[in-house]
Amino acid sequence: MGNLKKSKDNAVIFGVIGGIGEYFNIDPVLLRVILVVITFLGVGTTIPVYLVMALLMPEGNSSRKTTDYNPFSNNSSDYTNKTKPKSQRKEAEKVKEDDWSDF
């Protein structure tokens, strides 16, 4: 099974639930739903336990490639020679002030 680690591939907040799901081979979405239901039922220990686990669990390794294109980065080396040329914007047509033909 491996060691219990936070998931980097299946993380929403800290990756704790994703790591538990990967460790026990359970769908993390199901675990998240269970956690939300338990939290709303009034069990007051779920959030503190989650935060303690987030601090104590070691970081997991990502199985994703790190060389993927990131559209939010300003690194031009990520996407060189693949950008589309910018199209020219058309000027808006001038409309007569008394023209109400569209209404």
Biopython code that builds the backbone (N, CA, C, O; Angstrom):
import numpy as np
from Bio.PDB.StructureBuilder import StructureBuilder

atoms = [
    (1, "MET", "N", (0.808, -1.193, 0.000)),
    (1, "MET", "CA", (0.000, 0.000, 0.000)),
    (1, "MET", "C", (0.849, 1.253, 0.000)),
    (1, "MET", "O", (0.466, 2.234, -0.638)),
    (2, "GLY", "N", (1.943, 1.271, 0.658)),
    (2, "GLY", "CA", (2.761, 2.477, 0.704)),
    (2, "GLY", "C", (2.545, 3.252, 1.982)),
    (2, "GLY", "O", (1.837, 2.818, 2.891)),
    (3, "ASN", "N", (3.171, 4.404, 2.028)),
    (3, "ASN", "CA", (3.041, 5.260, 3.206)),
    (3, "ASN", "C", (1.900, 6.247, 3.031)),
    (3, "ASN", "O", (1.540, 6.625, 1.916)),
    (4, "LEU", "N", (1.339, 6.656, 4.169)),
    (4, "LEU", "CA", (0.283, 7.661, 4.161)),
    (4, "LEU", "C", (0.921, 9.031, 3.973)),
    (4, "LEU", "O", (1.666, 9.503, 4.832)),
    (5, "LYS", "N", (0.620, 9.667, 2.838)),
    (5, "LYS", "CA", (1.178, 10.978, 2.515)),
    (5, "LYS", "C", (0.088, 11.847, 1.929)),
    (5, "LYS", "O", (-0.903, 11.343, 1.400)),
    (6, "LYS", "N", (0.271, 13.163, 2.024)),
    (6, "LYS", "CA", (-0.654, 14.086, 1.376)),
    (6, "LYS", "C", (-0.543, 13.934, -0.129)),
    (6, "LYS", "O", (0.543, 13.710, -0.662)),
    (7, "SER", "N", (-1.657, 14.056, -0.799)),
    (7, "SER", "CA", (-1.676, 13.919, -2.248)),
    (7, "SER", "C", (-1.450, 15.277, -2.893)),
    (7, "SER", "O", (-2.043, 16.276, -2.485)),
    (8, "LYS", "N", (-0.599, 15.306, -3.894)),
    (8, "LYS", "CA", (-0.421, 16.531, -4.676)),
    (8, "LYS", "C", (-1.292, 16.498, -5.920)),
    (8, "LYS", "O", (-1.652, 17.544, -6.459)),
    (9, "ASP", "N", (-1.633, 15.293, -6.378)),
    (9, "ASP", "CA", (-2.447, 15.161, -7.580)),
    (9, "ASP", "C", (-3.929, 15.308, -7.284)),
    (9, "ASP", "O", (-4.696, 15.713, -8.158)),
    (10, "ASN", "N", (-4.343, 14.988, -6.071)),
    (10, "ASN", "CA", (-5.762, 14.975, -5.724)),
    (10, "ASN", "C", (-6.005, 15.859, -4.514)),
    (10, "ASN", "O", (-6.669, 15.445, -3.563)),
    (11, "ALA", "N", (-5.476, 17.067, -4.544)),
    (11, "ALA", "CA", (-5.581, 17.980, -3.408)),
    (11, "ALA", "C", (-6.601, 19.070, -3.690)),
    (11, "ALA", "O", (-6.644, 19.632, -4.784)),
    (12, "VAL", "N", (-7.425, 19.360, -2.684)),
    (12, "VAL", "CA", (-8.343, 20.479, -2.782)),
    (12, "VAL", "C", (-7.859, 21.600, -1.874)),
    (12, "VAL", "O", (-7.745, 22.745, -2.310)),
    (13, "ILE", "N", (-7.572, 21.282, -0.618)),
    (13, "ILE", "CA", (-7.049, 22.288, 0.304)),
    (13, "ILE", "C", (-5.595, 21.961, 0.624)),
    (13, "ILE", "O", (-4.689, 22.657, 0.166)),
    (14, "PHE", "N", (-5.366, 20.914, 1.401)),
    (14, "PHE", "CA", (-4.001, 20.526, 1.763)),
    (14, "PHE", "C", (-3.603, 19.181, 1.166)),
    (14, "PHE", "O", (-2.419, 18.844, 1.184)),
    (15, "GLY", "N", (-4.530, 18.411, 0.646)),
    (15, "GLY", "CA", (-4.235, 17.099, 0.094)),
    (15, "GLY", "C", (-4.372, 15.971, 1.087)),
    (15, "GLY", "O", (-3.991, 14.840, 0.787)),
    (16, "VAL", "N", (-4.914, 16.249, 2.280)),
    (16, "VAL", "CA", (-5.045, 15.228, 3.317)),
    (16, "VAL", "C", (-6.052, 14.164, 2.894)),
    (16, "VAL", "O", (-5.746, 12.972, 2.937)),
    (17, "ILE", "N", (-7.239, 14.575, 2.489)),
    (17, "ILE", "CA", (-8.284, 13.616, 2.111)),
    (17, "ILE", "C", (-7.875, 12.857, 0.852)),
    (17, "ILE", "O", (-8.142, 11.660, 0.743)),
    (18, "GLY", "N", (-7.237, 13.526, -0.091)),
    (18, "GLY", "CA", (-6.743, 12.840, -1.280)),
    (18, "GLY", "C", (-5.699, 11.796, -0.931)),
    (18, "GLY", "O", (-5.683, 10.716, -1.521)),
    (19, "GLY", "N", (-4.825, 12.106, 0.022)),
    (19, "GLY", "CA", (-3.818, 11.142, 0.456)),
    (19, "GLY", "C", (-4.429, 9.951, 1.164)),
    (19, "GLY", "O", (-3.993, 8.818, 0.961)),
    (20, "ILE", "N", (-5.439, 10.193, 1.998)),
    (20, "ILE", "CA", (-6.123, 9.089, 2.682)),
    (20, "ILE", "C", (-6.845, 8.219, 1.656)),
    (20, "ILE", "O", (-6.826, 6.992, 1.758)),
    (21, "GLY", "N", (-7.475, 8.845, 0.677)),
    (21, "GLY", "CA", (-8.148, 8.087, -0.369)),
    (21, "GLY", "C", (-7.185, 7.237, -1.183)),
    (21, "GLY", "O", (-7.497, 6.093, -1.510)),
    (22, "GLU", "N", (-6.023, 7.778, -1.513)),
    (22, "GLU", "CA", (-5.025, 7.003, -2.253)),
    (22, "GLU", "C", (-4.460, 5.871, -1.405)),
    (22, "GLU", "O", (-4.183, 4.791, -1.926)),
    (23, "TYR", "N", (-4.286, 6.101, -0.111)),
    (23, "TYR", "CA", (-3.732, 5.087, 0.783)),
    (23, "TYR", "C", (-4.683, 3.896, 0.931)),
    (23, "TYR", "O", (-4.248, 2.746, 0.873)),
    (24, "PHE", "N", (-5.970, 4.167, 1.120)),
    (24, "PHE", "CA", (-6.948, 3.106, 1.310)),
    (24, "PHE", "C", (-7.649, 2.697, 0.015)),
    (24, "PHE", "O", (-8.539, 1.847, 0.039)),
    (25, "ASN", "N", (-7.260, 3.290, -1.108)),
    (25, "ASN", "CA", (-7.836, 2.994, -2.418)),
    (25, "ASN", "C", (-9.347, 3.252, -2.423)),
    (25, "ASN", "O", (-10.133, 2.429, -2.893)),
    (26, "ILE", "N", (-9.730, 4.411, -1.890)),
    (26, "ILE", "CA", (-11.119, 4.851, -1.835)),
    (26, "ILE", "C", (-11.203, 6.167, -2.602)),
    (26, "ILE", "O", (-10.254, 6.951, -2.608)),
    (27, "ASP", "N", (-12.334, 6.401, -3.242)),
    (27, "ASP", "CA", (-12.526, 7.644, -3.980)),
    (27, "ASP", "C", (-12.487, 8.827, -3.010)),
    (27, "ASP", "O", (-13.301, 8.882, -2.088)),
    (28, "PRO", "N", (-11.563, 9.772, -3.193)),
    (28, "PRO", "CA", (-11.470, 10.917, -2.285)),
    (28, "PRO", "C", (-12.721, 11.789, -2.259)),
    (28, "PRO", "O", (-12.988, 12.444, -1.251)),
    (29, "VAL", "N", (-13.492, 11.810, -3.344)),
    (29, "VAL", "CA", (-14.724, 12.599, -3.361)),
    (29, "VAL", "C", (-15.703, 12.045, -2.327)),
    (29, "VAL", "O", (-16.367, 12.812, -1.630)),
    (30, "LEU", "N", (-15.796, 10.728, -2.226)),
    (30, "LEU", "CA", (-16.652, 10.100, -1.221)),
    (30, "LEU", "C", (-16.187, 10.467, 0.184)),
    (30, "LEU", "O", (-17.005, 10.761, 1.056)),
    (31, "LEU", "N", (-14.886, 10.449, 0.399)),
    (31, "LEU", "CA", (-14.352, 10.824, 1.717)),
    (31, "LEU", "C", (-14.630, 12.292, 2.025)),
    (31, "LEU", "O", (-14.922, 12.635, 3.170)),
    (32, "ARG", "N", (-14.544, 13.145, 1.038)),
    (32, "ARG", "CA", (-14.832, 14.571, 1.259)),
    (32, "ARG", "C", (-16.300, 14.787, 1.611)),
    (32, "ARG", "O", (-16.624, 15.597, 2.481)),
    (33, "VAL", "N", (-17.186, 14.059, 0.931)),
    (33, "VAL", "CA", (-18.618, 14.164, 1.244)),
    (33, "VAL", "C", (-18.881, 13.700, 2.671)),
    (33, "VAL", "O", (-19.639, 14.340, 3.400)),
    (34, "ILE", "N", (-18.263, 12.593, 3.074)),
    (34, "ILE", "CA", (-18.420, 12.088, 4.440)),
    (34, "ILE", "C", (-17.897, 13.120, 5.440)),
    (34, "ILE", "O", (-18.526, 13.356, 6.471)),
    (35, "LEU", "N", (-16.761, 13.729, 5.143)),
    (35, "LEU", "CA", (-16.197, 14.741, 6.042)),
    (35, "LEU", "C", (-17.130, 15.941, 6.186)),
    (35, "LEU", "O", (-17.316, 16.452, 7.291)),
    (36, "VAL", "N", (-17.711, 16.390, 5.088)),
    (36, "VAL", "CA", (-18.630, 17.532, 5.144)),
    (36, "VAL", "C", (-19.881, 17.171, 5.944)),
    (36, "VAL", "O", (-20.353, 17.976, 6.746)),
    (37, "VAL", "N", (-20.421, 15.973, 5.735)),
    (37, "VAL", "CA", (-21.614, 15.552, 6.475)),
    (37, "VAL", "C", (-21.315, 15.473, 7.963)),
    (37, "VAL", "O", (-22.108, 15.943, 8.780)),
    (38, "ILE", "N", (-20.181, 14.885, 8.325)),
    (38, "ILE", "CA", (-19.802, 14.782, 9.743)),
    (38, "ILE", "C", (-19.612, 16.173, 10.338)),
    (38, "ILE", "O", (-20.003, 16.418, 11.480)),
    (39, "THR", "N", (-19.022, 17.071, 9.582)),
    (39, "THR", "CA", (-18.814, 18.432, 10.077)),
    (39, "THR", "C", (-20.145, 19.132, 10.326)),
    (39, "THR", "O", (-20.312, 19.795, 11.350)),
    (40, "PHE", "N", (-21.096, 18.991, 9.399)),
    (40, "PHE", "CA", (-22.393, 19.649, 9.569)),
    (40, "PHE", "C", (-23.272, 18.972, 10.614)),
    (40, "PHE", "O", (-24.199, 19.597, 11.130)),
    (41, "LEU", "N", (-23.005, 17.723, 10.935)),
    (41, "LEU", "CA", (-23.768, 17.064, 11.995)),
    (41, "LEU", "C", (-23.371, 17.570, 13.373)),
    (41, "LEU", "O", (-24.037, 17.271, 14.364)),
    (42, "GLY", "N", (-22.317, 18.313, 13.436)),
    (42, "GLY", "CA", (-21.950, 18.933, 14.703)),
    (42, "GLY", "C", (-20.828, 18.250, 15.451)),
    (42, "GLY", "O", (-20.563, 18.581, 16.606)),
    (43, "VAL", "N", (-20.172, 17.315, 14.821)),
    (43, "VAL", "CA", (-19.024, 16.690, 15.473)),
    (43, "VAL", "C", (-17.894, 17.705, 15.425)),
    (43, "VAL", "O", (-17.354, 17.983, 14.354)),
    (44, "GLY", "N", (-17.536, 18.257, 16.568)),
    (44, "GLY", "CA", (-16.635, 19.399, 16.616)),
    (44, "GLY", "C", (-15.166, 19.093, 16.440)),
    (44, "GLY", "O", (-14.348, 20.013, 16.473)),
    (45, "THR", "N", (-14.798, 17.843, 16.255)),
    (45, "THR", "CA", (-13.377, 17.515, 16.160)),
    (45, "THR", "C", (-12.886, 17.364, 14.730)),
    (45, "THR", "O", (-11.686, 17.184, 14.520)),
    (46, "THR", "N", (-13.765, 17.429, 13.739)),
    (46, "THR", "CA", (-13.325, 17.144, 12.371)),
    (46, "THR", "C", (-12.347, 18.187, 11.832)),
    (46, "THR", "O", (-11.338, 17.823, 11.228)),
    (47, "ILE", "N", (-12.620, 19.454, 12.035)),
    (47, "ILE", "CA", (-11.730, 20.495, 11.510)),
    (47, "ILE", "C", (-10.391, 20.509, 12.241)),
    (47, "ILE", "O", (-9.356, 20.579, 11.578)),
    (48, "PRO", "N", (-10.356, 20.446, 13.581)),
    (48, "PRO", "CA", (-9.044, 20.384, 14.247)),
    (48, "PRO", "C", (-8.234, 19.140, 13.873)),
    (48, "PRO", "O", (-7.017, 19.220, 13.705)),
    (49, "VAL", "N", (-8.907, 17.991, 13.742)),
    (49, "VAL", "CA", (-8.189, 16.762, 13.352)),
    (49, "VAL", "C", (-7.629, 16.913, 11.944)),
    (49, "VAL", "O", (-6.499, 16.502, 11.678)),
    (50, "TYR", "N", (-8.413, 17.502, 11.039)),
    (50, "TYR", "CA", (-7.941, 17.719, 9.671)),
    (50, "TYR", "C", (-6.708, 18.631, 9.658)),
    (50, "TYR", "O", (-5.735, 18.360, 8.955)),
    (51, "LEU", "N", (-6.760, 19.709, 10.441)),
    (51, "LEU", "CA", (-5.627, 20.639, 10.475)),
    (51, "LEU", "C", (-4.383, 19.993, 11.079)),
    (51, "LEU", "O", (-3.273, 20.237, 10.606)),
    (52, "VAL", "N", (-4.552, 19.174, 12.115)),
    (52, "VAL", "CA", (-3.401, 18.466, 12.703)),
    (52, "VAL", "C", (-2.822, 17.491, 11.682)),
    (52, "VAL", "O", (-1.603, 17.378, 11.549)),
    (53, "MET", "N", (-3.696, 16.788, 10.959)),
    (53, "MET", "CA", (-3.200, 15.864, 9.930)),
    (53, "MET", "C", (-2.480, 16.611, 8.816)),
    (53, "MET", "O", (-1.492, 16.118, 8.274)),
    (54, "ALA", "N", (-2.970, 17.800, 8.473)),
    (54, "ALA", "CA", (-2.310, 18.598, 7.432)),
    (54, "ALA", "C", (-0.912, 19.009, 7.872)),
    (54, "ALA", "O", (-0.005, 19.114, 7.046)),
    (55, "LEU", "N", (-0.733, 19.240, 9.162)),
    (55, "LEU", "CA", (0.589, 19.612, 9.668)),
    (55, "LEU", "C", (1.512, 18.417, 9.811)),
    (55, "LEU", "O", (2.717, 18.539, 9.592)),
    (56, "LEU", "N", (0.966, 17.258, 10.176)),
    (56, "LEU", "CA", (1.806, 16.102, 10.485)),
    (56, "LEU", "C", (2.086, 15.185, 9.296)),
    (56, "LEU", "O", (3.137, 14.545, 9.254)),
    (57, "MET", "N", (1.177, 15.108, 8.339)),
    (57, "MET", "CA", (1.375, 14.202, 7.204)),
    (57, "MET", "C", (2.485, 14.726, 6.300)),
    (57, "MET", "O", (2.542, 15.921, 6.007)),
    (58, "PRO", "N", (3.363, 13.832, 5.861)),
    (58, "PRO", "CA", (4.427, 14.277, 4.940)),
    (58, "PRO", "C", (3.864, 14.562, 3.550)),
    (58, "PRO", "O", (2.813, 14.047, 3.169)),
    (59, "GLU", "N", (4.582, 15.388, 2.809)),
    (59, "GLU", "CA", (4.187, 15.728, 1.446)),
    (59, "GLU", "C", (4.372, 14.519, 0.547)),
    (59, "GLU", "O", (5.355, 13.789, 0.675)),
    (60, "GLY", "N", (3.442, 14.306, -0.353)),
    (60, "GLY", "CA", (3.544, 13.229, -1.321)),
    (60, "GLY", "C", (4.208, 13.709, -2.592)),
    (60, "GLY", "O", (4.409, 14.906, -2.793)),
    (61, "ASN", "N", (4.546, 12.760, -3.448)),
    (61, "ASN", "CA", (5.145, 13.084, -4.740)),
    (61, "ASN", "C", (4.048, 13.182, -5.777)),
    (61, "ASN", "O", (3.043, 12.475, -5.696)),
    (62, "SER", "N", (4.231, 14.039, -6.733)),
    (62, "SER", "CA", (3.262, 14.213, -7.798)),
    (62, "SER", "C", (3.609, 13.275, -8.939)),
    (62, "SER", "O", (4.778, 13.107, -9.287)),
    (63, "SER", "N", (2.579, 12.661, -9.522)),
    (63, "SER", "CA", (2.811, 11.811, -10.678)),
    (63, "SER", "C", (2.629, 12.583, -11.980)),
    (63, "SER", "O", (2.805, 12.025, -13.063)),
    (64, "ARG", "N", (2.280, 13.854, -11.882)),
    (64, "ARG", "CA", (2.111, 14.684, -13.072)),
    (64, "ARG", "C", (3.453, 15.144, -13.594)),
    (64, "ARG", "O", (4.419, 15.282, -12.842)),
    (65, "LYS", "N", (3.499, 15.381, -14.908)),
    (65, "LYS", "CA", (4.709, 15.936, -15.486)),
    (65, "LYS", "C", (4.800, 17.406, -15.100)),
    (65, "LYS", "O", (3.795, 18.116, -15.122)),
    (66, "THR", "N", (5.971, 17.859, -14.754)),
    (66, "THR", "CA", (6.143, 19.256, -14.366)),
    (66, "THR", "C", (6.467, 20.140, -15.557)),
    (66, "THR", "O", (6.599, 21.353, -15.396)),
    (67, "THR", "N", (6.601, 19.568, -16.752)),
    (67, "THR", "CA", (6.948, 20.353, -17.924)),
    (67, "THR", "C", (5.723, 20.746, -18.735)),
    (67, "THR", "O", (5.863, 21.259, -19.845)),
    (68, "ASP", "N", (4.517, 20.515, -18.201)),
    (68, "ASP", "CA", (3.299, 20.883, -18.911)),
    (68, "ASP", "C", (3.216, 22.398, -19.073)),
    (68, "ASP", "O", (3.770, 23.160, -18.280)),
    (69, "TYR", "N", (2.523, 22.801, -20.097)),
    (69, "TYR", "CA", (2.322, 24.220, -20.350)),
    (69, "TYR", "C", (1.389, 24.800, -19.300)),
    (69, "TYR", "O", (0.323, 24.247, -19.032)),
    (70, "ASN", "N", (1.790, 25.905, -18.714)),
    (70, "ASN", "CA", (0.978, 26.600, -17.729)),
    (70, "ASN", "C", (0.510, 27.910, -18.352)),
    (70, "ASN", "O", (1.323, 28.805, -18.583)),
    (71, "PRO", "N", (-0.797, 28.038, -18.631)),
    (71, "PRO", "CA", (-1.264, 29.265, -19.291)),
    (71, "PRO", "C", (-1.211, 30.488, -18.397)),
    (71, "PRO", "O", (-1.353, 31.609, -18.885)),
    (72, "PHE", "N", (-1.009, 30.301, -17.096)),
    (72, "PHE", "CA", (-0.988, 31.430, -16.176)),
    (72, "PHE", "C", (0.421, 31.937, -15.886)),
    (72, "PHE", "O", (0.589, 32.935, -15.185)),
    (73, "SER", "N", (1.421, 31.266, -16.414)),
    (73, "SER", "CA", (2.780, 31.721, -16.160)),
    (73, "SER", "C", (3.185, 32.743, -17.216)),
    (73, "SER", "O", (2.677, 32.729, -18.338)),
    (74, "ASN", "N", (4.097, 33.621, -16.846)),
    (74, "ASN", "CA", (4.614, 34.614, -17.783)),
    (74, "ASN", "C", (5.906, 34.138, -18.422)),
    (74, "ASN", "O", (6.620, 34.924, -19.046)),
    (75, "ASN", "N", (6.205, 32.879, -18.274)),
    (75, "ASN", "CA", (7.420, 32.300, -18.802)),
    (75, "ASN", "C", (7.248, 32.079, -20.299)),
    (75, "ASN", "O", (6.498, 31.191, -20.703)),
    (76, "SER", "N", (7.917, 32.855, -21.119)),
    (76, "SER", "CA", (7.751, 32.726, -22.564)),
    (76, "SER", "C", (8.406, 31.462, -23.091)),
    (76, "SER", "O", (8.074, 31.027, -24.193)),
    (77, "SER", "N", (9.329, 30.851, -22.343)),
    (77, "SER", "CA", (9.991, 29.641, -22.818)),
    (77, "SER", "C", (9.060, 28.444, -22.780)),
    (77, "SER", "O", (9.342, 27.431, -23.420)),
    (78, "ASP", "N", (7.933, 28.535, -22.032)),
    (78, "ASP", "CA", (6.994, 27.427, -21.957)),
    (78, "ASP", "C", (6.224, 27.241, -23.259)),
    (78, "ASP", "O", (5.802, 26.128, -23.572)),
    (79, "TYR", "N", (6.039, 28.297, -24.008)),
    (79, "TYR", "CA", (5.105, 28.251, -25.120)),
    (79, "TYR", "C", (5.647, 29.039, -26.297)),
    (79, "TYR", "O", (4.922, 29.840, -26.886)),
    (80, "THR", "N", (6.888, 28.831, -26.646)),
    (80, "THR", "CA", (7.503, 29.598, -27.725)),
    (80, "THR", "C", (7.065, 29.065, -29.078)),
    (80, "THR", "O", (6.881, 27.860, -29.255)),
    (81, "ASN", "N", (6.902, 29.956, -30.014)),
    (81, "ASN", "CA", (6.552, 29.662, -31.403)),
    (81, "ASN", "C", (5.226, 28.930, -31.555)),
    (81, "ASN", "O", (4.988, 28.337, -32.607)),
    (82, "LYS", "N", (4.371, 28.944, -30.572)),
    (82, "LYS", "CA", (3.078, 28.288, -30.686)),
    (82, "LYS", "C", (1.927, 29.263, -30.471)),
    (82, "LYS", "O", (0.763, 28.863, -30.482)),
    (83, "THR", "N", (2.241, 30.515, -30.278)),
    (83, "THR", "CA", (1.191, 31.480, -30.014)),
    (83, "THR", "C", (0.564, 31.937, -31.316)),
    (83, "THR", "O", (1.240, 32.022, -32.341)),
    (84, "LYS", "N", (-0.716, 32.228, -31.279)),
    (84, "LYS", "CA", (-1.416, 32.710, -32.457)),
    (84, "LYS", "C", (-1.145, 34.198, -32.614)),
    (84, "LYS", "O", (-1.002, 34.911, -31.621)),
    (85, "PRO", "N", (-1.072, 34.665, -33.841)),
    (85, "PRO", "CA", (-0.907, 36.111, -34.023)),
    (85, "PRO", "C", (-2.179, 36.825, -33.575)),
    (85, "PRO", "O", (-3.287, 36.308, -33.721)),
    (86, "LYS", "N", (-1.996, 38.010, -33.033)),
    (86, "LYS", "CA", (-3.141, 38.772, -32.558)),
    (86, "LYS", "C", (-3.941, 39.288, -33.747)),
    (86, "LYS", "O", (-3.379, 39.817, -34.706)),
    (87, "SER", "N", (-5.249, 39.129, -33.672)),
    (87, "SER", "CA", (-6.098, 39.632, -34.753)),
    (87, "SER", "C", (-6.405, 41.102, -34.506)),
    (87, "SER", "O", (-6.463, 41.561, -33.365)),
    (88, "GLN", "N", (-6.595, 41.813, -35.580)),
    (88, "GLN", "CA", (-6.900, 43.236, -35.482)),
    (88, "GLN", "C", (-8.362, 43.406, -35.105)),
    (88, "GLN", "O", (-9.230, 42.716, -35.640)),
    (89, "ARG", "N", (-8.633, 44.313, -34.197)),
    (89, "ARG", "CA", (-10.007, 44.587, -33.793)),
    (89, "ARG", "C", (-10.629, 45.562, -34.777)),
    (89, "ARG", "O", (-9.988, 46.509, -35.232)),
    (90, "LYS", "N", (-11.884, 45.312, -35.093)),
    (90, "LYS", "CA", (-12.595, 46.200, -36.010)),
    (90, "LYS", "C", (-13.121, 47.396, -35.238)),
    (90, "LYS", "O", (-13.499, 47.301, -34.070)),
    (91, "GLU", "N", (-13.133, 48.509, -35.923)),
    (91, "GLU", "CA", (-13.683, 49.731, -35.338)),
    (91, "GLU", "C", (-15.202, 49.631, -35.331)),
    (91, "GLU", "O", (-15.792, 49.137, -36.292)),
    (92, "ALA", "N", (-15.836, 50.089, -34.271)),
    (92, "ALA", "CA", (-17.294, 50.055, -34.179)),
    (92, "ALA", "C", (-17.904, 51.015, -35.187)),
    (92, "ALA", "O", (-17.363, 52.085, -35.466)),
    (93, "GLU", "N", (-19.036, 50.606, -35.722)),
    (93, "GLU", "CA", (-19.712, 51.459, -36.685)),
    (93, "GLU", "C", (-20.372, 52.616, -35.971)),
    (93, "GLU", "O", (-20.962, 52.456, -34.903)),
    (94, "LYS", "N", (-20.264, 53.780, -36.576)),
    (94, "LYS", "CA", (-20.895, 54.969, -35.998)),
    (94, "LYS", "C", (-22.385, 54.936, -36.298)),
    (94, "LYS", "O", (-22.800, 54.715, -37.436)),
    (95, "VAL", "N", (-23.183, 55.158, -35.261)),
    (95, "VAL", "CA", (-24.637, 55.113, -35.395)),
    (95, "VAL", "C", (-25.174, 56.522, -35.223)),
    (95, "VAL", "O", (-24.712, 57.282, -34.371)),
    (96, "LYS", "N", (-26.165, 56.859, -36.054)),
    (96, "LYS", "CA", (-26.797, 58.162, -35.901)),
    (96, "LYS", "C", (-27.502, 58.215, -34.562)),
    (96, "LYS", "O", (-28.044, 57.215, -34.091)),
    (97, "GLU", "N", (-27.491, 59.381, -33.958)),
    (97, "GLU", "CA", (-28.099, 59.514, -32.639)),
    (97, "GLU", "C", (-29.607, 59.315, -32.653)),
    (97, "GLU", "O", (-30.180, 58.885, -31.652)),
    (98, "ASP", "N", (-30.266, 59.624, -33.779)),
    (98, "ASP", "CA", (-31.717, 59.509, -33.853)),
    (98, "ASP", "C", (-32.158, 58.175, -34.427)),
    (98, "ASP", "O", (-33.345, 57.982, -34.688)),
    (99, "ASP", "N", (-31.218, 57.238, -34.631)),
    (99, "ASP", "CA", (-31.563, 55.948, -35.238)),
    (99, "ASP", "C", (-32.032, 54.971, -34.171)),
    (99, "ASP", "O", (-31.232, 54.479, -33.375)),
    (100, "TRP", "N", (-33.328, 54.692, -34.155)),
    (100, "TRP", "CA", (-33.905, 53.751, -33.191)),
    (100, "TRP", "C", (-34.438, 52.523, -33.923)),
    (100, "TRP", "O", (-35.378, 51.889, -33.445)),
    (101, "SER", "N", (-33.864, 52.179, -35.060)),
    (101, "SER", "CA", (-34.387, 51.104, -35.895)),
    (101, "SER", "C", (-34.221, 49.722, -35.256)),
    (101, "SER", "O", (-34.916, 48.780, -35.637)),
    (102, "ASP", "N", (-33.321, 49.595, -34.304)),
    (102, "ASP", "CA", (-33.121, 48.287, -33.673)),
    (102, "ASP", "C", (-34.185, 47.982, -32.639)),
    (102, "ASP", "O", (-34.286, 46.843, -32.182)),
    (103, "PHE", "N", (-34.985, 48.971, -32.259)),
    (103, "PHE", "CA", (-35.942, 48.756, -31.192)),
    (103, "PHE", "C", (-37.345, 48.663, -31.684)),
    (103, "PHE", "O", (-38.267, 48.482, -30.890)),
]
sb = StructureBuilder()
sb.init_structure("model")
sb.init_model(0)
sb.init_chain("A")
sb.init_seg("    ")
for serial, (resi, resn, name, xyz) in enumerate(atoms, 1):
    if name == "N":
        sb.init_residue(resn, " ", resi, " ")
    sb.init_atom(name, np.array(xyz, "f"), 0.0, 1.0, " ", f" {name:<3s}", serial, name[0])
structure = sb.get_structure()
